């Protein structure tokens, strides 16, 4: 069952799109415009009571790019569990992984979608 997204989440998500972190900007450059094997991603997209960093709705894949403040974060675990109950797969990458190994991150995303790079 799909929950309505609160208006404040939509407004906040729109604002967050204009202020990405460095790692979010790098990952967006990798996945935007169907650059990654034709997969269509949205960024800072509201789902239920959350705003996810990136989502491919067709694959039901959520990608979160995290800094050190997320290490061992119990709220993130609860959030991931709730999103998984909605049928999404959640991948989390550290900022440094995205910044230093964008190709490896892209391969992991494709693997999660069951696609292989040609």
PAFI-155281 format. One record per residue: y, z, x of N, C-alpha, C, O in turn. Coordinates in steps of 0.2 Angstrom, whole numbers, padded with zeros to 4 digits, always signed. Each point is the difference from the previous one (the first is absolute). Layout:
<nodes>
YZXYZXYZXYZX ...
</nodes>
This chain:
<nodes>
-0006+0000+0004+0006+0000-0004+0006+0000+0004+0001+0004+0005 +0004-0008-0006+0006-0001+0004+0005+0005-0003+0002+0000-0006 +0001+0003+0011+0005+0005-0002+0007-0003+0001+0001-0004+0005 +0004+0005-0009+0007-0003+0001+0003+0003+0006-0001+0006+0002 +0005-0010+0001+0003+0002+0007+0007+0003-0002+0004-0004-0004 -0003+0010+0006+0007+0003-0002+0006-0004+0003-0001-0003+0005 +0006+0002-0009+0006-0004+0002+0002+0002+0007+0002-0004+0004 -0002+0011-0003+0003+0002+0007-0004-0002+0006+0002-0001+0005 -0009+0000-0007-0004-0003+0006+0002-0007+0001+0000-0002+0006 +0001-0002-0011+0002-0007+0001+0006+0000+0004+0001-0004+0004 +0004+0008-0006+0007+0000+0003-0001+0002+0008+0003-0003+0004 -0007+0008-0003-0001+0003+0007-0004-0006+0004+0002-0001+0006 -0007-0002-0009-0004-0005+0004+0005-0006+0002+0000-0002+0005 +0004+0000-0010+0005-0005+0002+0005+0002+0006+0001-0004+0004 +0001+0010-0004+0004+0002+0005-0004+0001+0007+0003-0002+0005 -0009+0004-0005-0004+0000+0006-0002-0006+0003-0001-0001+0006 +0001-0005-0010-0001-0006+0002+0006-0002+0005-0002-0004+0005 +0007+0006-0006+0006-0002+0004+0001+0004+0006+0004-0001+0005 -0008+0007-0004+0000+0004+0006-0007+0001+0003-0002+0006+0000 -0002-0011+0002-0006+0001+0003+0000+0003+0007+0005+0000+0003 -0011+0004-0002+0000+0002+0007-0002-0006+0005-0001-0005-0003 +0001+0006+0009-0001-0005+0005-0007-0003-0001-0002-0006-0001 -0003+0011+0000-0007-0002-0001-0001-0004-0007-0004-0005+0000 +0007+0008-0005+0000-0004-0007+0003-0007+0001-0003-0005-0003 +0008+0004+0007+0003-0007+0001-0005-0004+0003+0000-0006-0001 -0003+0009+0006-0005-0005+0004-0006-0002-0004-0002-0005+0000 +0000+0010-0004-0006-0001-0005+0002-0005-0005-0004-0005-0002 +0010+0006-0001+0002-0005-0005+0001-0007+0003-0002-0005-0003 +0004+0004+0009+0000-0006+0004-0007-0003+0000+0000-0007+0000 -0005+0011+0001-0007-0003+0000-0002-0002-0006-0004-0005-0001 +0005+0009-0005-0003-0002-0006+0004-0003-0005-0002-0003-0005 +0009+0002+0006+0004-0003-0005-0001-0007-0001-0003-0004+0004 +0004+0001-0010+0000-0007-0001-0007-0003+0000-0001-0005+0002 -0004+0009-0003-0007-0002+0000-0002-0002+0007-0005-0004+0001 +0008+0007+0004-0001-0002+0007-0007+0002+0002-0003-0003+0005 +0000+0008-0008-0006+0003+0002-0006-0003-0004-0001+0003-0005 -0002-0009+0007-0005-0003-0004+0001-0001-0007-0004+0000-0005 +0011-0001+0003+0002-0001-0007+0000+0006-0005+0001-0001-0006 -0002+0007+0009+0001+0006-0004+0007+0001-0001+0004+0000+0004 -0003+0002-0011+0007+0002-0002+0001+0007+0000-0003+0004-0004 +0008-0002+0008+0001+0008+0001+0007+0001-0003+0005-0004+0000 -0004+0010-0003+0006+0002-0002+0002+0006+0004-0005+0004+0002 +0011-0002-0001+0002+0006+0004+0004+0005-0004+0003-0002-0005 -0004+0008+0006+0003+0006-0003-0001-0001-0008+0005-0001-0003 -0011+0000+0001-0002-0001-0007-0002+0006-0003-0004+0004+0002 +0007-0003-0008-0002+0006-0004-0007-0001-0004-0001-0005-0003 -0003+0010+0004-0007+0000-0003-0001+0007-0003+0000+0005+0004 +0000-0004-0010-0001+0006-0003+0006+0005+0002+0005-0002-0001 -0006+0008+0003+0005+0004+0002+0002-0001+0008+0004+0005+0002 -0006-0010+0001+0001-0001+0007+0004-0006+0002+0000-0005-0004 +0002+0004+0010+0003-0006+0002-0004-0001+0007+0000+0004+0004 -0004-0010-0004-0004-0001+0005+0004-0005+0005+0004-0004-0002 -0005+0005+0008+0003-0005+0005-0001-0007-0001+0004-0004+0000 -0011+0002+0000-0002-0007-0002-0006+0000-0004-0004+0005+0000 +0004-0010-0004-0006-0001-0005-0001-0007-0001+0004-0004-0001 -0011+0002+0001-0002-0006-0002-0004+0001-0006-0005+0003-0001 +0009-0005-0005-0003+0002-0007-0006-0004-0001-0005+0003-0003 +0004-0009+0005-0006-0004-0001-0006+0003+0003-0006+0000-0003 +0007+0003+0009-0006+0003+0004+0000+0008-0002-0005+0003+0003 +0010-0001-0006+0000+0008-0002+0000+0004+0007-0004+0004+0001 +0008-0007+0004+0001+0003+0006+0007+0003+0002+0004-0004-0001 -0004+0010+0002+0006+0004+0002+0000+0001+0007-0005+0002+0003 +0011-0003+0001+0001+0001+0007+0006+0005+0001+0005-0001-0003 -0007+0006+0006+0005+0005+0001+0002+0000+0008-0005+0000+0004 +0011+0001-0002+0002+0000+0007+0003+0007+0001+0005+0001-0003 -0008+0003+0007+0002+0007+0001+0002+0002+0007-0002-0003+0005 +0007+0007-0005+0002+0004+0006-0003+0006+0000-0005+0002-0004 +0006+0002+0010-0003+0006+0001+0000+0005-0005-0004+0005+0000 +0009-0005-0004+0001+0005-0006-0006+0000-0005-0001+0005-0004 -0003-0010+0005-0005-0001-0005-0007+0002+0003-0005+0000-0004 +0005+0003+0010-0006+0002+0003-0003+0006-0004+0004+0005-0001 -0010-0006-0002-0003+0006-0003+0004+0002-0007-0001+0005-0002 +0004-0010-0001+0004+0002-0006-0004+0000-0006-0003-0005-0002 +0002+0011-0001-0004+0001-0006+0002-0004-0006-0004-0003-0004 +0011+0002+0004+0003-0004-0006-0003-0007+0001-0001-0004-0005 +0001+0001+0011-0002-0007+0001-0007-0001-0002-0002-0005-0003 -0002+0010+0004-0008+0000-0002+0000+0000-0007-0004-0004-0003 +0008+0008-0001-0001+0000-0007+0003-0006-0003-0003-0003-0005 +0008+0000+0008+0003-0006-0002-0005-0006+0000-0001-0004-0004 -0002+0004+0010-0005-0005+0002-0006+0000-0005-0002-0005-0003 +0000+0011+0001-0006+0001-0005+0002-0002-0007-0003-0004-0003 +0009+0005+0001+0003-0002-0006+0000-0008-0001-0002-0003-0005 +0005+0000+0011+0000-0007+0000-0007-0003+0000-0001-0005-0003 -0003+0008+0006-0007-0003+0000-0003+0001-0006-0004-0005-0002 +0005+0010-0002-0002+0000-0007+0002-0005-0005-0003-0002-0005 +0009-0001+0007+0003-0006-0003-0003-0006+0002+0002-0006-0002 -0007+0006+0007-0003-0006+0002+0002-0003+0007-0002-0005+0002 +0007+0008+0001+0003-0002+0006-0004+0002+0006-0002+0006+0000 +0002-0010+0006-0002+0002+0006+0007+0002+0004+0004-0004+0000 -0004+0009+0004+0006+0002+0003-0002+0000+0008-0004+0004+0002 +0008-0008+0001+0000+0000+0008+0006+0004+0002+0006-0001-0002 -0007+0005+0007+0006+0003+0004+0000-0002+0007-0005+0001+0003 +0011-0003-0001+0001-0001+0007+0006+0004+0003+0005+0001-0004 -0006+0001+0010+0006+0004+0003+0005-0005+0002-0002-0006+0002 +0008+0008-0002+0006-0005+0003-0002-0003+0006+0001-0006+0001 -0003+0010+0004-0001-0003+0007-0006-0005+0000+0001-0005+0004 -0006+0006-0008-0005-0006-0001+0003-0006-0002-0002-0005+0003 +0006+0005-0008+0003-0006-0003+0005-0003+0006+0000-0006+0001 +0004+0010+0002+0005-0002+0005-0004-0003+0006+0003-0005+0003 -0008+0008-0001-0003-0002+0006-0006-0005+0000-0002-0003+0004 -0001+0003-0010-0006-0004-0001+0000-0003-0007-0005+0001-0004 +0010-0005+0002+0001-0003-0006-0006-0005-0002-0002+0000-0006 -0001-0004+0011-0005-0004-0001-0007+0004-0002-0003-0002-0005 +0002+0008+0008-0005+0004-0002+0000+0002-0007-0005+0001-0003 +0011+0002+0001+0001+0002-0006-0001-0006-0005-0003+0002-0006 +0005-0008+0007-0001-0005-0004-0007-0002-0001-0002-0001-0006 -0002+0002+0011-0007-0001+0000-0004+0005-0005-0004-0001-0003 +0007+0007+0004-0003+0006-0004+0002-0001-0007-0005+0001-0005 +0010-0004+0003+0002-0001-0007-0004-0006-0003-0003+0001-0005 +0002-0006+0009-0005-0005-0002-0007+0002-0001-0003-0002-0005 +0001+0006+0010-0007+0003-0001+0000+0004-0006-0005+0000-0004 +0010+0004+0002-0001+0004-0006+0000-0005-0006-0003+0002-0005 +0006-0008+0005+0000-0004-0005-0006-0005+0000-0001-0004-0005 -0003+0005+0010-0006-0004+0000+0001-0007+0003-0004-0005-0001 +0010+0004+0004+0001-0007+0002+0000+0000+0008+0000+0005+0003 -0002-0011-0001+0000-0001+0008+0005-0005+0002+0001-0005-0004 +0002+0006+0009+0005-0004+0003-0004-0006+0003-0005+0000+0004 +0008-0006-0005-0003-0006+0002+0002-0002+0007-0002-0005+0003 
</nodes>
